[in-house]
């Protein structure tokens, strides 16, 4: 599999949640869903700024 740097950083963070924080993989996935909900609009704004207001 070919992952981008950003994707590898996300995977690394998820791995740390299991290995270092002792979370169950289900808890990691629940946390990822919350993170996704909490950050979507900010990421959309950043995307629009970077791409000159273009929506995809």
Secondary structure, 3 states (H helix, E strand, C coil): CCCCHHHHHHHHHHHHHHHCCCCCHHHHHHHHHHHHHHHHHHHHHHHHHHCCCCCC
